[in-house]
């Protein structure tokens, strides 16, 4: 966790929801994908997976275009397309990002891969919700292993989620100085212990920040570890709802609004209701 989520809003909606000042989604950075991204980066994606480029909100000083001067010195809130899977600046190969799609809140400030980014390169990952797979306590699959049922988690009030994240810049030293594709700009999603109810699906969940914390979380001048640590506490249970969805989400090639449709109870087999603990099917 978190290994899949739904990023269903378009850039215009995100610019309004996250009070973005600069739309930087057109800025060039390198993709780590072998094949073209589908759906294209920056368009609604109902099955966002690691290595894809996703919309991310962050605050930093805008970069001047090649050959241009800028008098801008104050950081501004931007919307950018970043690669999911953090690639630290010191990494020898961007493939390391596949092992860093998540960062645990409990050890965030101590891990060398995340500590510097936690101090000054924090971001928000917009999402409608996230997917997680529940291992059945009673049902088995064809291989005799616990049957896994995908669930979709979202805010009960329907509000946009701001998942706490970190971002980094990695440069391919073999590329030319003026090659914009030399840079991989990547992010990771911070996870924490799952709240009551959601822990019946999985023991971890993304850290979802309340809007009241967005300004401080994105502030690159807020670098005190204790202040950062204080924002890593979950506000407690009650914000989210979870319901089962089709196993179509298991395959990353599948996409579309149908992936978020609730699976009827009569199609469930050995599934634990997150709210009640009752075994269904």
N, C-alpha and C positions, 0 to 999 in steps of 0.2 A: 504494500500500500504506500502511496497511491500510484497505481500503474495505469489507470485509464480514467478519463473524465470527459464531460461534455462541454464544449466551448461553442455555444449555439448563437451568440450575439455577433452582429456585424460590427466593424470598426466604429461606425457612426454612433451606434448604441453604447459602445464601450466608452467612447470619448465623453459622452454625456454622463454615464453612470459613474465613471471614475474621475470626473472633472479634469480631463486631460487638456493640457495647454498646447502641446505640439504633437501632431500626428506624424510619427516617424516610421510608419509601417512600410514606406517605400524605400527606406534605407537598405542598401545592399549589405548582406553578410552571407557567409558560406553555409550551405546546407550540408549535413552529413549523410543525407539519404542518397542511395544509389539511383533510385528511380524518382521521377517527378512526384511531388506530394499530391495526394488525393484524399479529400478535396483540396484545392489549392490553399496555400497558407494565407490567412487573413479572411477566409470565408468560413461560414458556420461549419463546425465539425462536431458531429455527435459521438465520435469515437476517437478522441484525441489520445495518441499513443506516444511513448518515448521515441526520440529522434526526430519527431515532427517539429516544425516551427509553429509556435503558437503566440497569440497576442498576450503581451505582458505590460503592465503599467509600472513605471519606475520614474525616479526623479534624479536628474543630473544636468550638468551644464551642456547645452546643445553643441554638437560638433559642427564646425564650419565645413562647408563643401570645399572640394579641392580648388585651390587658387583664390578662395574667398577669405575675407577678414570678418571677424565677428567681435562686437563690443559686449556681447552677452557674458556676464560673469555669474549671474545668479542661476542656481539650478531650477529647472522647470519640470513639471510632470509631463511625461511622454508616454505614448503608446508605441511599442515596438514589437517586431516579430522575432522571437528568440527560439533557439533549439532546446527542446526538453531533454535534459541530461547534462548536469554541470561539468564543464571541462575547465579545471583549474589552469591558471596561467602557466604553471610549471609543468603541466602534463606533456609527455613526449608525443602522444597520439590522441586525437579527439575521440577515439573509440572508448576512452575511459569514461566518457559521459554516460554510457549505457549502465554503468554500475553506480551512478550518482544521480538517479532520477528523484530520489528522496533524501532528506536530511532529518535525522531525529532531533526533535526540540531539546531533549534531555542532555544531549552531548554536543549540540551545535557550536557552542562557543569554545569548546576544547579541541575539536577536530581540526587538524591543519588544513584539510581540504575546504572547510567551510568558515573558519574563524574570521578571516579577513573580510570575506564577503558579508558575514553577519554584522560586522562593524560598520560598513559603509555602502554595501551594494545589496540592499534589500528591495524586493519588488512584490507586487501583487499579481496573482495569476487569476484572471477572470474565469468563472465557470458557472454553469447552471447547476451542476452537481457532479458527483463522482460515482464510479462503479467499484463494487467490491464483490468478492465471491465467498459464499458461505459454504463450509464443509458440513454436509449433513451428518447428524449423529446416528442415523439409522439406515439411510439409503446408500447403496453402493452402485458404482458404475460397472461397465463391462469388464474392467480389469480388477474388480474387487476393492477398489479404493473408494473413500467417501465421495458421494456425488456432490458436485459443486454447483450451487445455484447463484447466478449473478443477481445483484441488487443494485438499484439506483438510489443514491442518497442526495437529498436536496433540502433547501430551507423550507420550513413549513409555511412561512409567510410569502414565499415565492420570490424573495429578493435575490439579486445577483450576489454570487459568492466572490469574496476576495481571498484566495488562498495565499497564505504567507509563503514567500519564496525568496531565493537569493539568486543573483546573476553574476556572471564572470565573462571576461574577454580572454580569448586564446588566439595567439597569432602563429600562423604557419611560417616559420623562419626561412623556409625555402622559397617563399613567394616574393614577388617584386614589391618594393616599398609602396608603390602606388596602386597595388592590386587590392580592391575592396573585398574581394572574395578570400583574401588571406586571413580574415578574421572570422572566428566562430564565436558568436555571442550566445551564451547558453544560460539555462536556469535549472534550479531544483525546487521541488515542493517540500516544505517542512511538514513533518508528521508528528503526531502526538498520540497519547493513549486514547482509545475510542471511548466515547461517553456511554453512559448507561443506555441500554437498548441497542445502540449501534454495535456494542461489543458482542452481541449475539450473531452478528454478521462477520466481523473481523476485529482483532484486538487493537488495530491502529486506524487512524483517520487523518486526513489533512488538517492542519491548523488553519481554521477559518477565522479571520480577524473581523471584528465588528467595525463599522464605519468610523466610530469614534477614535479608532487607533490608526486609521489609514494614513493620516497626515504624518504622525510621528514615525510610523514604520517606514515610510518612504523617504523620510528626511535624512539625507546623507551626512548632515552635520551632527546628527545624534549618534555618537560613537561609544558612549559609556556602556561597558558590558552589563552592568547592573540594570540600566534602563532598558537595554535590549532584552535581557532575561525576563524582566517584568512583563513584557508584551507576549511572552511565550506561554503564559498561563491560559488555559481554556476557561471561558466564562461559565462553563457548566452545561448540564443536559437541557434538552427541551427545544433546541433550535431546529432540529432536523427531523425529517421523515424518511423512511426507507421502505422500498417495496420491490418485489421480485420482477425481473424483466426476462425477455427471451435470451436464450443462449446464443442468439445471432451476434451479440456483442462480443462473444469470445474471439471472433475472427476480425482482425483489424481492417480487412478489406471491406467489411460491411459498414454502412453509414446511413444516416438519415433519421428523421424524427421518430420512426417506428421503433428505434432502439430504446426509446424512453417510455414506451407504452407498458402499463402494468400487466403482468401475466396473471390471468385468472386463477383463482384458487384451485379449480378442478384440474389444472395442468401441473400442479406442484406435487413433488414427491419427496417426502421426508424433509421438508423445509421448516425451519424454526421462525415463527413470527417474531420480529424484533421487539415489538411493543409488549407482547404478552408472554412470550416463551413457549407458546403452544406449537406443537409439531403438526404441520399441515400435510395432507396427502399420504 
